[in-house]
């Protein structure tokens, strides 16, 4: 039988020395995880740009990194990425979550206000496709507030508290309810002779899974983590 054995006496010594140095192992693991987090964050942002149609800066910035910290243990186990979540208001996680898991989402606070007017109670709203968006991908706050004022959603005190500059800027803009028969189906905006759809009412909103957040992450980690760990270990061994 033809056979060949690779003699590696120097590498055997280095590996034994490396195994006897827990601090070097800890640094190698921590360093590999940190570099992998950077790769993971970059890959997930690239995936969002492919999956979503022009994702807003608010969503892109909402994807955060969590580096390993402290000693081996919880700091290492929690390394990765996450979307910011806020208990109050619409957070990046709230926006992305339905696209990851699919199904329905919770009613937004703005939708509850519309329901309070008696329009589409318990239902949802979809922004008009031609309506201008702010940096968060939503209707600009001043326009939405004025619409609620005109449709009677806010109290007289809230109307008085609206900045006069905003009232003056949007003096020529008005809002109205579009109906099909007796059923409200949308809210329109009129400015002079031009009109456009601001919101469309919907009874149900079901999202399809289209952002494989976890699958993308697992594949990137499987590729990057051993690559970075081997690179860092080889660097330490070259110094021995």
Buried (B, 14 or more C-beta within 10 A) or exposed (E): EEEEEEEEEEEEEBBEEBEEBEEBBBBBBBBBBBBBBBBBBEBBBEBBEEBBEEBBEBBEEBBEEEBBEEEEEEBBEEBBBEBBEEEEEBBBBBBBBBBBEEEEBEBBEBBEBBBEBEBBEEBBBEBBEEBEEBEBBBBBEBBBBBBBBBBEBBEEEEBEEBEEEBEEEBEEBBBBBBEEEEEBBBBBBEEEEEEEBBBBBBEEBEBEEEBBBEEBBEEBBEBBBEBBBEEBBEEBBEEE
